[in-house]
Amino acid sequence: MQATKYFVYGMVGFNALLSTWLCIHMLYDPEGWYYFVPGVTDTGMFNQHFIRDIGIIQGFVALAFAIGLWKPARRLELWAGGTLWLIAHATFHYWEVAVGICGPSVILRDFPAVSLPAIFGIVATLWAARHAIGSSAQKGSEQSLQGY
């Protein structure tokens, strides 16, 4: 059980660190980020405002995962919120392939920074939900026993 916990914490740590790096890089040096990340230049012209908007979102995702590590009572909501953005982002990338905007090769290229964080978020959120349900069931049975 401890191994699973630390595995989940590792996935959450990965998401928090990646999102933090994206936030900082996108806010501080949007043009550098635009040319640094493979494939970004193929998706449209450089737009500093748009990149910084996404950088702000990445900052909120990083905070949600990081705070969730330290606040177990809020973990489910925080990780679910961050994961929703990651799922939407990954789904958009798959949609671009499905409608022919990008070729299938971008799925592999983007996997570590797009799909993997979404998968990690889903796993971590499901784990947190399982623990939240277990905690509330345990509290409910303790309250029932106190009534006797």
N, CA, C and O atoms as a GROMACS GRO file, in nm:
protein
  592
    1MET      N    1   0.082  -0.119   0.000
    1MET     CA    2   0.000   0.000   0.000
    1MET      C    3   0.087   0.126   0.000
    1MET      O    4   0.056   0.223  -0.070
    2GLN      N    5   0.194   0.126   0.077
    2GLN     CA    6   0.285   0.241   0.081
    2GLN      C    7   0.350   0.263  -0.056
    2GLN      O    8   0.370   0.377  -0.097
    3ALA      N    9   0.382   0.154  -0.125
    3ALA     CA   10   0.445   0.167  -0.257
    3ALA      C   11   0.350   0.239  -0.353
    3ALA      O   12   0.393   0.324  -0.430
    4THR      N   13   0.223   0.204  -0.348
    4THR     CA   14   0.124   0.269  -0.435
    4THR      C   15   0.115   0.417  -0.402
    4THR      O   16   0.111   0.501  -0.492
    5LYS      N   17   0.112   0.449  -0.274
    5LYS     CA   18   0.105   0.589  -0.231
    5LYS      C   19   0.222   0.669  -0.287
    5LYS      O   20   0.204   0.778  -0.340
    6TYR      N   21   0.343   0.614  -0.275
    6TYR     CA   22   0.460   0.687  -0.323
    6TYR      C   23   0.466   0.692  -0.475
    6TYR      O   24   0.519   0.788  -0.531
    7PHE      N   25   0.412   0.592  -0.541
    7PHE     CA   26   0.403   0.594  -0.688
    7PHE      C   27   0.309   0.707  -0.731
    7PHE      O   28   0.341   0.783  -0.823
    8VAL      N   29   0.194   0.716  -0.665
    8VAL     CA   30   0.099   0.824  -0.695
    8VAL      C   31   0.163   0.959  -0.665
    8VAL      O   32   0.151   1.052  -0.746
    9TYR      N   33   0.230   0.971  -0.553
    9TYR     CA   34   0.298   1.097  -0.519
    9TYR      C   35   0.403   1.131  -0.625
    9TYR      O   36   0.423   1.248  -0.657
   10GLY      N   37   0.470   1.031  -0.679
   10GLY     CA   38   0.567   1.055  -0.786
   10GLY      C   39   0.501   1.109  -0.912
   10GLY      O   40   0.553   1.200  -0.976
   11MET      N   41   0.386   1.052  -0.947
   11MET     CA   42   0.312   1.101  -1.064
   11MET      C   43   0.265   1.245  -1.043
   11MET      O   44   0.275   1.329  -1.132
   12VAL      N   45   0.215   1.272  -0.924
   12VAL     CA   46   0.169   1.408  -0.891
   12VAL      C   47   0.288   1.504  -0.891
   12VAL      O   48   0.277   1.617  -0.939
   13GLY      N   49   0.400   1.460  -0.837
   13GLY     CA   50   0.521   1.543  -0.838
   13GLY      C   51   0.566   1.576  -0.979
   13GLY      O   52   0.604   1.689  -1.009
   14PHE      N   53   0.560   1.475  -1.067
   14PHE     CA   54   0.593   1.497  -1.208
   14PHE      C   55   0.503   1.605  -1.267
   14PHE      O   56   0.551   1.698  -1.331
   15ASN      N   57   0.372   1.592  -1.244
   15ASN     CA   58   0.277   1.690  -1.298
   15ASN      C   59   0.303   1.829  -1.241
   15ASN      O   60   0.298   1.928  -1.314
   16ALA      N   61   0.329   1.836  -1.112
   16ALA     CA   62   0.354   1.966  -1.049
   16ALA      C   63   0.481   2.030  -1.104
   16ALA      O   64   0.484   2.150  -1.134
   17LEU      N   65   0.586   1.951  -1.118
   17LEU     CA   66   0.713   2.006  -1.169
   17LEU      C   67   0.702   2.047  -1.316
   17LEU      O   68   0.750   2.154  -1.354
   18LEU      N   69   0.641   1.962  -1.398
   18LEU     CA   70   0.625   1.996  -1.540
   18LEU      C   71   0.540   2.122  -1.556
   18LEU      O   72   0.575   2.211  -1.633
   19SER      N   73   0.430   2.128  -1.484
   19SER     CA   74   0.343   2.245  -1.494
   19SER      C   75   0.412   2.371  -1.442
   19SER      O   76   0.391   2.480  -1.495
   20THR      N   77   0.492   2.357  -1.338
   20THR     CA   78   0.567   2.472  -1.285
   20THR      C   79   0.666   2.522  -1.389
   20THR      O   80   0.677   2.642  -1.414
   21TRP      N   81   0.740   2.429  -1.451
   21TRP     CA   82   0.836   2.468  -1.553
   21TRP      C   83   0.765   2.536  -1.670
   21TRP      O   84   0.810   2.639  -1.719
   22LEU      N   85   0.653   2.477  -1.714
   22LEU     CA   86   0.579   2.537  -1.825
   22LEU      C   87   0.531   2.677  -1.789
   22LEU      O   88   0.543   2.770  -1.868
   23CYS      N   89   0.478   2.691  -1.669
   23CYS     CA   90   0.429   2.822  -1.624
   23CYS      C   91   0.540   2.925  -1.628
   23CYS      O   92   0.524   3.032  -1.686
   24ILE      N   93   0.651   2.894  -1.566
   24ILE     CA   94   0.761   2.990  -1.558
   24ILE      C   95   0.815   3.023  -1.697
   24ILE      O   96   0.835   3.139  -1.730
   25HIS      N   97   0.839   2.920  -1.777
   25HIS     CA   98   0.896   2.942  -1.910
   25HIS      C   99   0.799   3.020  -1.999
   25HIS      O  100   0.840   3.112  -2.070
   26MET      N  101   0.670   2.983  -1.994
   26MET     CA  102   0.572   3.050  -2.080
   26MET      C  103   0.548   3.196  -2.037
   26MET      O  104   0.524   3.281  -2.122
   27LEU      N  105   0.555   3.223  -1.909
   27LEU     CA  106   0.534   3.360  -1.863
   27LEU      C  107   0.659   3.446  -1.880
   27LEU      O  108   0.651   3.562  -1.921
   28TYR      N  109   0.774   3.390  -1.848
   28TYR     CA  110   0.898   3.467  -1.852
   28TYR      C  111   0.953   3.484  -1.993
   28TYR      O  112   1.000   3.592  -2.029
   29ASP      N  113   0.947   3.377  -2.073
   29ASP     CA  114   1.007   3.379  -2.206
   29ASP      C  115   0.916   3.307  -2.307
   29ASP      O  116   0.951   3.198  -2.354
   30PRO      N  117   0.801   3.365  -2.340
   30PRO     CA  118   0.708   3.296  -2.429
   30PRO      C  119   0.766   3.265  -2.566
   30PRO      O  120   0.737   3.160  -2.624
   31GLU      N  121   0.847   3.355  -2.619
   31GLU     CA  122   0.905   3.329  -2.751
   31GLU      C  123   1.009   3.217  -2.743
   31GLU      O  124   1.017   3.133  -2.833
   32GLY      N  125   1.086   3.215  -2.636
   32GLY     CA  126   1.182   3.106  -2.618
   32GLY      C  127   1.111   2.972  -2.605
   32GLY      O  128   1.156   2.872  -2.660
   33TRP      N  129   1.000   2.971  -2.531
   33TRP     CA  130   0.920   2.848  -2.518
   33TRP      C  131   0.865   2.806  -2.653
   33TRP      O  132   0.870   2.688  -2.687
   34TYR      N  133   0.815   2.901  -2.729
   34TYR     CA  134   0.757   2.874  -2.861
   34TYR      C  135   0.855   2.802  -2.953
   34TYR      O  136   0.818   2.710  -3.025
   35TYR      N  137   0.980   2.845  -2.951
   35TYR     CA  138   1.080   2.783  -3.038
   35TYR      C  139   1.147   2.661  -2.975
   35TYR      O  140   1.206   2.580  -3.046
   36PHE      N  141   1.139   2.647  -2.844
   36PHE     CA  142   1.203   2.536  -2.774
   36PHE      C  143   1.124   2.406  -2.782
   36PHE      O  144   1.183   2.299  -2.801
   37VAL      N  145   0.993   2.413  -2.768
   37VAL     CA  146   0.910   2.292  -2.761
   37VAL      C  147   0.885   2.240  -2.902
   37VAL      O  148   0.831   2.312  -2.987
   38PRO      N  149   0.922   2.114  -2.929
   38PRO     CA  150   0.905   2.057  -3.063
   38PRO      C  151   0.758   2.060  -3.108
   38PRO      O  152   0.668   2.023  -3.033
   39GLY      N  153   0.738   2.105  -3.231
   39GLY     CA  154   0.606   2.102  -3.292
   39GLY      C  155   0.522   2.225  -3.268
   39GLY      O  156   0.423   2.245  -3.338
   40VAL      N  157   0.556   2.308  -3.172
   40VAL     CA  158   0.473   2.425  -3.142
   40VAL      C  159   0.471   2.521  -3.262
   40VAL      O  160   0.366   2.577  -3.293
   41THR      N  161   0.584   2.539  -3.327
   41THR     CA  162   0.588   2.632  -3.440
   41THR      C  163   0.501   2.583  -3.556
   41THR      O  164   0.465   2.662  -3.643
   42ASP      N  165   0.467   2.454  -3.558
   42ASP     CA  166   0.381   2.400  -3.664
   42ASP      C  167   0.233   2.427  -3.638
   42ASP      O  168   0.150   2.404  -3.726
   43THR      N  169   0.199   2.475  -3.519
   43THR     CA  170   0.058   2.490  -3.483
   43THR      C  171   0.004   2.630  -3.506
   43THR      O  172  -0.115   2.654  -3.484
   44GLY      N  173   0.086   2.722  -3.548
   44GLY     CA  174   0.040   2.858  -3.574
   44GLY      C  175   0.148   2.959  -3.541
   44GLY      O  176   0.256   2.925  -3.493
   45MET      N  177   0.115   3.084  -3.570
   45MET     CA  178   0.211   3.191  -3.549
   45MET      C  179   0.232   3.217  -3.399
   45MET      O  180   0.146   3.187  -3.317
   46PHE      N  181   0.347   3.273  -3.367
   46PHE     CA  182   0.378   3.310  -3.230
   46PHE      C  183   0.276   3.412  -3.179
   46PHE      O  184   0.248   3.511  -3.246
   47ASN      N  185   0.220   3.385  -3.062
   47ASN     CA  186   0.124   3.476  -2.999
   47ASN      C  187   0.159   3.483  -2.851
   47ASN      O  188   0.122   3.396  -2.773
   48GLN      N  189   0.231   3.587  -2.814
   48GLN     CA  190   0.279   3.604  -2.677
   48GLN      C  191   0.166   3.602  -2.575
   48GLN      O  192   0.178   3.538  -2.471
   49HIS      N  193   0.056   3.669  -2.604
   49HIS     CA  194  -0.057   3.675  -2.511
   49HIS      C  195  -0.116   3.536  -2.488
   49HIS      O  196  -0.142   3.497  -2.374
   50PHE      N  197  -0.136   3.463  -2.595
   50PHE     CA  198  -0.194   3.328  -2.585
   50PHE      C  199  -0.103   3.234  -2.506
   50PHE      O  200  -0.151   3.158  -2.422
   51ILE      N  201   0.025   3.239  -2.533
   51ILE     CA  202   0.120   3.154  -2.461
   51ILE      C  203   0.121   3.188  -2.313
   51ILE      O  204   0.124   3.098  -2.228
   52ARG      N  205   0.118   3.315  -2.281
   52ARG     CA  206   0.116   3.354  -2.139
   52ARG      C  207  -0.016   3.315  -2.072
   52ARG      O  208  -0.016   3.278  -1.955
   53ASP      N  209  -0.127   3.323  -2.145
   53ASP     CA  210  -0.254   3.276  -2.090
   53ASP      C  211  -0.244   3.129  -2.048
   53ASP      O  212  -0.286   3.091  -1.939
   54ILE      N  213  -0.187   3.048  -2.136
   54ILE     CA  214  -0.172   2.906  -2.106
   54ILE      C  215  -0.072   2.886  -1.992
   54ILE      O  216  -0.087   2.795  -1.911
   55GLY      N  217   0.029   2.970  -1.986
   55GLY     CA  218   0.125   2.964  -1.876
   55GLY      C  219   0.058   2.987  -1.741
   55GLY      O  220   0.092   2.922  -1.643
   56ILE      N  221  -0.036   3.078  -1.737
   56ILE     CA  222  -0.111   3.103  -1.613
   56ILE      C  223  -0.191   2.980  -1.575
   56ILE      O  224  -0.195   2.942  -1.458
   57ILE      N  225  -0.255   2.918  -1.672
   57ILE     CA  226  -0.331   2.794  -1.645
   57ILE      C  227  -0.237   2.688  -1.590
   57ILE      O  228  -0.270   2.619  -1.494
   58GLN      N  229  -0.120   2.674  -1.651
   58GLN     CA  230  -0.024   2.574  -1.603
   58GLN      C  231   0.018   2.603  -1.459
   58GLN      O  232   0.042   2.511  -1.381
   59GLY      N  233   0.026   2.731  -1.423
   59GLY     CA  234   0.057   2.767  -1.285
   59GLY      C  235  -0.050   2.719  -1.188
   59GLY      O  236  -0.020   2.669  -1.080
   60PHE      N  237  -0.176   2.736  -1.228
   60PHE     CA  238  -0.285   2.687  -1.142
   60PHE      C  239  -0.284   2.535  -1.132
   60PHE      O  240  -0.312   2.480  -1.025
   61VAL      N  241  -0.252   2.466  -1.242
   61VAL     CA  242  -0.242   2.320  -1.239
   61VAL      C  243  -0.130   2.278  -1.144
   61VAL      O  244  -0.148   2.186  -1.065
   62ALA      N  245  -0.016   2.345  -1.154
   62ALA     CA  246   0.097   2.313  -1.065
   62ALA      C  247   0.057   2.332  -0.919
   62ALA      O  248   0.087   2.247  -0.835
   63LEU      N  249  -0.009   2.443  -0.888
   63LEU     CA  250  -0.052   2.468  -0.751
   63LEU      C  251  -0.152   2.364  -0.703
   63LEU      O  252  -0.144   2.318  -0.588
   64ALA      N  253  -0.244   2.326  -0.788
   64ALA     CA  254  -0.345   2.227  -0.749
   64ALA      C  255  -0.280   2.095  -0.712
   64ALA      O  256  -0.314   2.035  -0.610
   65PHE      N  257  -0.186   2.049  -0.792
   65PHE     CA  258  -0.120   1.922  -0.761
   65PHE      C  259  -0.030   1.935  -0.638
   65PHE      O  260  -0.028   1.845  -0.554
   66ALA      N  261   0.043   2.044  -0.628
   66ALA     CA  262   0.134   2.061  -0.514
   66ALA      C  263   0.057   2.077  -0.383
   66ALA      O  264   0.092   2.013  -0.283
   67ILE      N  265  -0.044   2.160  -0.382
   67ILE     CA  266  -0.122   2.179  -0.258
   67ILE      C  267  -0.192   2.049  -0.219
   67ILE      O  268  -0.202   2.017  -0.101
   68GLY      N  269  -0.239   1.975  -0.318
   68GLY     CA  270  -0.304   1.847  -0.290
   68GLY      C  271  -0.213   1.747  -0.221
   68GLY      O  272  -0.259   1.664  -0.144
   69LEU      N  273  -0.083   1.756  -0.248
   69LEU     CA  274   0.011   1.668  -0.178
   69LEU      C  275   0.014   1.698  -0.029
   69LEU      O  276   0.031   1.608   0.053
   70TRP      N  277  -0.004   1.825   0.007
   70TRP     CA  278   0.010   1.867   0.146
   70TRP      C  279  -0.124   1.880   0.219
   70TRP      O  280  -0.126   1.890   0.342
   71LYS      N  281  -0.234   1.880   0.146
   71LYS     CA  282  -0.366   1.896   0.207
   71LYS      C  283  -0.456   1.779   0.166
   71LYS      O  284  -0.538   1.793   0.075
   72PRO      N  285  -0.442   1.664   0.232
   72PRO     CA  286  -0.520   1.546   0.192
   72PRO      C  287  -0.671   1.569   0.193
   72PRO      O  288  -0.742   1.506   0.114
   73ALA      N  289  -0.721   1.656   0.279
   73ALA     CA  290  -0.865   1.679   0.285
   73ALA      C  291  -0.916   1.750   0.159
   73ALA      O  292  -1.035   1.739   0.128
   74ARG      N  293  -0.831   1.821   0.088
   74ARG     CA  294  -0.869   1.894  -0.034
   74ARG      C  295  -0.814   1.828  -0.160
   74ARG      O  296  -0.835   1.878  -0.271
   75ARG      N  297  -0.746   1.720  -0.143
   75ARG     CA  298  -0.674   1.654  -0.252
   75ARG      C  299  -0.764   1.618  -0.371
   75ARG      O  300  -0.730   1.647  -0.486
   76LEU      N  301  -0.876   1.557  -0.344
   76LEU     CA  302  -0.962   1.511  -0.452
   76LEU      C  303  -1.006   1.626  -0.542
   76LEU      O  304  -0.995   1.617  -0.664
   77GLU      N  305  -1.054   1.733  -0.483
   77GLU     CA  306  -1.101   1.847  -0.563
   77GLU      C  307  -0.987   1.913  -0.638
   77GLU      O  308  -1.001   1.948  -0.756
   78LEU      N  309  -0.874   1.930  -0.571
   78LEU     CA  310  -0.761   1.995  -0.636
   78LEU      C  311  -0.707   1.913  -0.752
   78LEU      O  312  -0.686   1.966  -0.861
   79TRP      N  313  -0.684   1.785  -0.728
   79TRP     CA  314  -0.630   1.701  -0.834
   79TRP      C  315  -0.729   1.681  -0.947
   79TRP      O  316  -0.690   1.674  -1.063
   80ALA      N  317  -0.857   1.673  -0.916
   80ALA     CA  318  -0.959   1.659  -1.020
   80ALA      C  319  -0.962   1.785  -1.108
   80ALA      O  320  -0.972   1.775  -1.230
   81GLY      N  321  -0.954   1.901  -1.045
   81GLY     CA  322  -0.954   2.025  -1.123
   81GLY      C  323  -0.836   2.035  -1.217
   81GLY      O  324  -0.852   2.067  -1.334
   82GLY      N  325  -0.716   2.009  -1.165
   82GLY     CA  326  -0.597   2.011  -1.250
   82GLY      C  327  -0.604   1.906  -1.360
   82GLY      O  328  -0.562   1.931  -1.473
   83THR      N  329  -0.658   1.791  -1.326
   83THR     CA  330  -0.666   1.682  -1.424
   83THR      C  331  -0.766   1.715  -1.535
   83THR      O  332  -0.744   1.674  -1.649
   84LEU      N  333  -0.872   1.786  -1.504
   84LEU     CA  334  -0.968   1.824  -1.609
   84LEU      C  335  -0.901   1.906  -1.718
   84LEU      O  336  -0.927   1.886  -1.837
   85TRP      N  337  -0.815   2.000  -1.678
   85TRP     CA  338  -0.742   2.077  -1.779
   85TRP      C  339  -0.652   1.986  -1.861
   85TRP      O  340  -0.646   1.996  -1.984
   86LEU      N  341  -0.580   1.896  -1.792
   86LEU     CA  342  -0.487   1.807  -1.864
   86LEU      C  343  -0.561   1.716  -1.961
   86LEU      O  344  -0.512   1.690  -2.072
   87ILE      N  345  -0.678   1.666  -1.922
   87ILE     CA  346  -0.759   1.582  -2.011
   87ILE      C  347  -0.807   1.663  -2.131
   87ILE      O  348  -0.800   1.616  -2.245
   88ALA      N  349  -0.855   1.784  -2.106
   88ALA     CA  350  -0.901   1.869  -2.216
   88ALA      C  351  -0.788   1.899  -2.314
   88ALA      O  352  -0.808   1.896  -2.435
   89HIS      N  353  -0.671   1.927  -2.261
   89HIS     CA  354  -0.554   1.956  -2.345
   89HIS      C  355  -0.516   1.835  -2.430
   89HIS      O  356  -0.493   1.848  -2.550
   90ALA      N  357  -0.510   1.719  -2.367
   90ALA     CA  358  -0.475   1.597  -2.442
   90ALA      C  359  -0.582   1.563  -2.545
   90ALA      O  360  -0.550   1.524  -2.657
   91THR      N  361  -0.708   1.578  -2.507
   91THR     CA  362  -0.818   1.550  -2.600
   91THR      C  363  -0.809   1.640  -2.723
   91THR      O  364  -0.832   1.596  -2.835
   92PHE      N  365  -0.776   1.767  -2.701
   92PHE     CA  366  -0.760   1.860  -2.812
   92PHE      C  367  -0.649   1.814  -2.907
   92PHE      O  368  -0.664   1.824  -3.029
   93HIS      N  369  -0.539   1.765  -2.852
   93HIS     CA  370  -0.430   1.715  -2.936
   93HIS      C  371  -0.475   1.595  -3.018
   93HIS      O  372  -0.441   1.585  -3.136
   94TYR      N  373  -0.550   1.504  -2.958
   94TYR     CA  374  -0.601   1.388  -3.033
   94TYR      C  375  -0.703   1.432  -3.138
   94TYR      O  376  -0.706   1.376  -3.248
   95TRP      N  377  -0.785   1.531  -3.106
   95TRP     CA  378  -0.882   1.582  -3.201
   95TRP      C  379  -0.811   1.639  -3.324
   95TRP      O  380  -0.856   1.617  -3.437
   96GLU      N  381  -0.701   1.712  -3.303
   96GLU     CA  382  -0.627   1.768  -3.416
   96GLU      C  383  -0.578   1.658  -3.511
   96GLU      O  384  -0.574   1.677  -3.633
   97VAL      N  385  -0.540   1.544  -3.454
   97VAL     CA  386  -0.499   1.431  -3.537
   97VAL      C  387  -0.621   1.371  -3.607
   97VAL      O  388  -0.615   1.341  -3.726
   98ALA      N  389  -0.730   1.355  -3.534
   98ALA     CA  390  -0.850   1.292  -3.590
   98ALA      C  391  -0.907   1.369  -3.708
   98ALA      O  392  -0.957   1.308  -3.803
   99VAL      N  393  -0.899   1.502  -3.706
   99VAL     CA  394  -0.955   1.582  -3.815
   99VAL      C  395  -0.852   1.618  -3.922
   99VAL      O  396  -0.883   1.688  -4.018
  100GLY      N  397  -0.729   1.569  -3.905
  100GLY     CA  398  -0.628   1.587  -4.009
  100GLY      C  399  -0.545   1.713  -3.999
  100GLY      O  400  -0.470   1.744  -4.092
  101ILE      N  401  -0.555   1.787  -3.890
  101ILE     CA  402  -0.472   1.907  -3.873
  101ILE      C  403  -0.327   1.867  -3.853
  101ILE      O  404  -0.236   1.933  -3.905
  102CYS      N  405  -0.305   1.759  -3.778
  102CYS     CA  406  -0.170   1.707  -3.753
  102CYS      C  407  -0.168   1.560  -3.793
  102CYS      O  408  -0.271   1.494  -3.798
  103GLY      N  409  -0.050   1.510  -3.820
  103GLY     CA  410  -0.034   1.369  -3.850
  103GLY      C  411  -0.024   1.286  -3.723
  103GLY      O  412   0.004   1.341  -3.616
  104PRO      N  413  -0.046   1.156  -3.732
  104PRO     CA  414  -0.042   1.068  -3.614
  104PRO      C  415   0.092   1.069  -3.539
  104PRO      O  416   0.096   1.035  -3.421
  105SER      N  417   0.199   1.107  -3.605
  105SER     CA  418   0.329   1.107  -3.539
  105SER      C  419   0.335   1.204  -3.421
  105SER      O  420   0.418   1.188  -3.332
  106VAL      N  421   0.249   1.306  -3.421
  106VAL     CA  422   0.254   1.404  -3.312
  106VAL      C  423   0.205   1.342  -3.180
  106VAL      O  424   0.240   1.392  -3.073
  107ILE      N  425   0.127   1.236  -3.188
  107ILE     CA  426   0.080   1.173  -3.064
  107ILE      C  427   0.200   1.120  -2.985
  107ILE      O  428   0.209   1.141  -2.864
  108LEU      N  429   0.292   1.052  -3.053
  108LEU     CA  430   0.413   1.004  -2.985
  108LEU      C  431   0.503   1.118  -2.942
  108LEU      O  432   0.557   1.117  -2.831
  109ARG      N  433   0.519   1.216  -3.027
  109ARG     CA  434   0.606   1.330  -2.995
  109ARG      C  435   0.554   1.405  -2.872
  109ARG      O  436   0.631   1.444  -2.785
  110ASP      N  437   0.423   1.424  -2.865
  110ASP     CA  438   0.363   1.502  -2.757
  110ASP      C  439   0.332   1.420  -2.631
  110ASP      O  440   0.300   1.477  -2.527
  111PHE      N  441   0.342   1.288  -2.641
  111PHE     CA  442   0.298   1.202  -2.531
  111PHE      C  443   0.357   1.240  -2.395
  111PHE      O  444   0.282   1.251  -2.298
  112PRO      N  445   0.488   1.259  -2.382
  112PRO     CA  446   0.545   1.286  -2.249
  112PRO      C  447   0.493   1.414  -2.183
  112PRO      O  448   0.482   1.420  -2.061
  113ALA      N  449   0.462   1.515  -2.262
  113ALA     CA  450   0.421   1.643  -2.205
  113ALA      C  451   0.272   1.670  -2.214
  113ALA      O  452   0.223   1.768  -2.157
  114VAL      N  453   0.198   1.585  -2.285
  114VAL     CA  454   0.055   1.609  -2.303
  114VAL      C  455  -0.029   1.493  -2.249
  114VAL      O  456  -0.108   1.511  -2.157
  115SER      N  457  -0.012   1.375  -2.305
  115SER     CA  458  -0.095   1.261  -2.264
  115SER      C  459  -0.053   1.203  -2.130
  115SER      O  460  -0.138   1.169  -2.048
  116LEU      N  461   0.076   1.190  -2.107
  116LEU     CA  462   0.124   1.130  -1.982
  116LEU      C  463   0.078   1.208  -1.858
  116LEU      O  464   0.032   1.146  -1.763
  117PRO      N  465   0.088   1.342  -1.857
  117PRO     CA  466   0.036   1.412  -1.740
  117PRO      C  467  -0.113   1.390  -1.718
  117PRO      O  468  -0.159   1.382  -1.604
  118ALA      N  469  -0.190   1.380  -1.827
  118ALA     CA  470  -0.333   1.354  -1.813
  118ALA      C  471  -0.357   1.215  -1.753
  118ALA      O  472  -0.441   1.199  -1.665
  119ILE      N  473  -0.282   1.117  -1.800
  119ILE     CA  474  -0.294   0.981  -1.745
  119ILE      C  475  -0.255   0.981  -1.597
  119ILE      O  476  -0.324   0.922  -1.514
  120PHE      N  477  -0.144   1.046  -1.565
  120PHE     CA  478  -0.102   1.055  -1.425
  120PHE      C  479  -0.209   1.123  -1.340
  120PHE      O  480  -0.237   1.079  -1.229
  121GLY      N  481  -0.268   1.229  -1.393
  121GLY     CA  482  -0.372   1.299  -1.320
  121GLY      C  483  -0.495   1.213  -1.296
  121GLY      O  484  -0.553   1.216  -1.188
  122ILE      N  485  -0.534   1.136  -1.396
  122ILE     CA  486  -0.649   1.046  -1.382
  122ILE      C  487  -0.622   0.942  -1.275
  122ILE      O  488  -0.706   0.919  -1.188
  123VAL      N  489  -0.505   0.879  -1.282
  123VAL     CA  490  -0.470   0.776  -1.183
  123VAL      C  491  -0.466   0.836  -1.042
  123VAL      O  492  -0.521   0.778  -0.948
  124ALA      N  493  -0.403   0.951  -1.028
  124ALA     CA  494  -0.391   1.014  -0.896
  124ALA      C  495  -0.529   1.055  -0.843
  124ALA      O  496  -0.557   1.038  -0.724
  125THR      N  497  -0.614   1.108  -0.929
  125THR     CA  498  -0.747   1.152  -0.886
  125THR      C  499  -0.832   1.032  -0.846
  125THR      O  500  -0.905   1.039  -0.747
  126LEU      N  501  -0.824   0.923  -0.922
  126LEU     CA  502  -0.899   0.802  -0.884
  126LEU      C  503  -0.848   0.747  -0.751
  126LEU      O  504  -0.927   0.702  -0.668
  127TRP      N  505  -0.718   0.750  -0.731
  127TRP     CA  506  -0.660   0.705  -0.604
  127TRP      C  507  -0.710   0.793  -0.490
  127TRP      O  508  -0.749   0.742  -0.384
  128ALA      N  509  -0.711   0.925  -0.511
  128ALA     CA  510  -0.759   1.018  -0.408
  128ALA      C  511  -0.907   0.996  -0.380
  128ALA      O  512  -0.951   1.003  -0.265
  129ALA      N  513  -0.985   0.969  -0.485
  129ALA     CA  514  -1.128   0.943  -0.466
  129ALA      C  515  -1.150   0.817  -0.384
  129ALA      O  516  -1.235   0.814  -0.295
  130ARG      N  517  -1.074   0.715  -0.413
  130ARG     CA  518  -1.084   0.589  -0.337
  130ARG      C  519  -1.055   0.613  -0.190
  130ARG      O  520  -1.124   0.561  -0.102
  131HIS      N  521  -0.953   0.693  -0.162
  131HIS     CA  522  -0.917   0.722  -0.023
  131HIS      C  523  -1.019   0.815   0.043
  131HIS      O  524  -1.045   0.802   0.163
  132ALA      N  525  -1.076   0.906  -0.032
  132ALA     CA  526  -1.178   0.995   0.024
  132ALA      C  527  -1.304   0.917   0.059
  132ALA      O  528  -1.365   0.941   0.163
  133ILE      N  529  -1.342   0.823  -0.026
  133ILE     CA  530  -1.459   0.739   0.001
  133ILE      C  531  -1.432   0.650   0.121
  133ILE      O  532  -1.518   0.634   0.208
  134GLY      N  533  -1.313   0.593   0.127
  134GLY     CA  534  -1.275   0.508   0.240
  134GLY      C  535  -1.274   0.585   0.371
  134GLY      O  536  -1.317   0.534   0.474
  135SER      N  537  -1.224   0.708   0.367
  135SER     CA  538  -1.220   0.791   0.488
  135SER      C  539  -1.360   0.827   0.536
  135SER      O  540  -1.388   0.822   0.656
  136SER      N  541  -1.448   0.863   0.443
  136SER     CA  542  -1.584   0.901   0.484
  136SER      C  543  -1.662   0.780   0.533
  136SER      O  544  -1.744   0.793   0.623
  137ALA      N  545  -1.638   0.663   0.476
  137ALA     CA  546  -1.704   0.542   0.523
  137ALA      C  547  -1.656   0.505   0.663
  137ALA      O  548  -1.735   0.463   0.748
  138GLN      N  549  -1.526   0.522   0.686
  138GLN     CA  550  -1.471   0.492   0.818
  138GLN      C  551  -1.525   0.588   0.922
  138GLN      O  552  -1.560   0.547   1.032
  139LYS      N  553  -1.533   0.718   0.889
  139LYS     CA  554  -1.588   0.816   0.982
  139LYS      C  555  -1.735   0.787   1.012
  139LYS      O  556  -1.780   0.802   1.125
  140GLY      N  557  -1.808   0.745   0.910
  140GLY     CA  558  -1.949   0.712   0.929
  140GLY      C  559  -1.968   0.595   1.021
  140GLY      O  560  -2.059   0.597   1.104
  141SER      N  561  -1.886   0.492   1.010
  141SER     CA  562  -1.898   0.374   1.097
  141SER      C  563  -1.855   0.408   1.240
  141SER      O  564  -1.911   0.355   1.336
  142GLU      N  565  -1.756   0.498   1.255
  142GLU     CA  566  -1.714   0.541   1.389
  142GLU      C  567  -1.826   0.620   1.456
  142GLU      O  568  -1.849   0.606   1.576
  143GLN      N  569  -1.895   0.702   1.381
  143GLN     CA  570  -2.005   0.780   1.438
  143GLN      C  571  -2.121   0.689   1.476
  143GLN      O  572  -2.188   0.712   1.577
  144SER      N  573  -2.146   0.586   1.397
  144SER     CA  574  -2.253   0.491   1.430
  144SER      C  575  -2.221   0.417   1.559
  144SER      O  576  -2.309   0.395   1.641
  145LEU      N  577  -2.095   0.378   1.577
  145LEU     CA  578  -2.055   0.307   1.698
  145LEU      C  579  -2.064   0.396   1.821
  145LEU      O  580  -2.090   0.347   1.931
  146GLN      N  581  -2.043   0.525   1.804
  146GLN     CA  582  -2.052   0.617   1.917
  146GLN      C  583  -2.195   0.630   1.969
  146GLN      O  584  -2.216   0.665   2.084
  147GLY      N  585  -2.291   0.602   1.884
  147GLY     CA  586  -2.432   0.612   1.923
  147GLY      C  587  -2.474   0.502   2.018
  147GLY      O  588  -2.580   0.512   2.080
  148TYR      N  589  -2.394   0.397   2.033
  148TYR     CA  590  -2.431   0.285   2.121
  148TYR      C  591  -2.375   0.300   2.257
  148TYR      O  592  -2.396   0.215   2.343
   0.00000   0.00000   0.00000
